[in-house]
């Protein structure tokens, strides 16, 4: 295409030269008073001008160049993606990646595990996040949330919400029950995602390192409660999470999750099967175990996750962590704030599924 434009430009220049010669002839004719010489010169001038405009129009066409730039940019993007993927695989094979003392693999979490969870978060449950600005941009903080849904998908969705919606892209380190770390495959994945055992020592270490820690004090009592008790918070244990926050002076951020209660409506609990399998409960839902593996597909409910205003703990003296009355009061304050927010969100909700 550029070669043709160059030829056209040369032809235009030759014709323009001829036009100029004719014009000079016209001027001579005008001086001599010969009208026949003026006529052909005028025609030659019009033709040269038209051809010059056509050549200029041809040279000004931007479409092929723009399309070429777009194709180059797209090719560069694909090449960069492939190069990044190959680099990731190389580091996996050679072991050139970092894992902290708890087994957390940040690179694997960001590039693989979050990518696997994100479609469920964005498309299936269509999670709406509120109050993300209440999570500090840096430093340790303890997020305390309600727990429900038969399977612990609420913790995973909360983890994606913090990672994707927080301006600093913070990582939430969840405290998980012992059962998580004895199940094959689940144990490894949980460690890679940054989960650790729900004990005060691990929680304090993470907070001391400036990490964002998540805990669901209801435990199995919350996640395994019957559908008839949905959105009614269970007991928050002995307030150990408050003691941990007090020792580190970390703020406590209440978190309320609506939508998880309905993904597996638990109508019954087979205690015999639970005892045989070593589980705290064995759920009986409208679809599970009656439809086999298909019954394990969660219902596509609409979720809302709201992070409340932080409750500061850095104003208390060091011995406050040993004060049972203070721990009880703070535990009750956090629980009441989560429960109140749950009721408010339920009133605002249009539908379970929309």
ABEGO torsion letter per residue (X at the ends): XAAAAAAAAAAAAAAAAAAAAAAAAAAAAAAAGBAAAAAAAAAAAAAAAAAAAAAAAAAABAAAAAAAAAAAAAAAAAAAAAAAAAAAAAAAAAGBBBBBAAGBBAAAAAAAAAAAAAAAAAAAAGBBBBGAAABBABEBBBBBBBBBGGBBAAAAAAAAAAAAABAAGBBBBBBBBAAAAABBGAAAAAAAAGBBBBBAAAAAAAAAAGBBBBBBAAEAAAAABBAAABGBBBBAEAGAAAAAAAAAGBBBBBBBBBGAAAABBBABBBAAAAAAAGBABBBBBAAOAAAEAAAABBBBBBBBBBBBBBBBAAABBAAAAABAAAAAAAAAAAAAAAAAAAAAAAAABABAAX
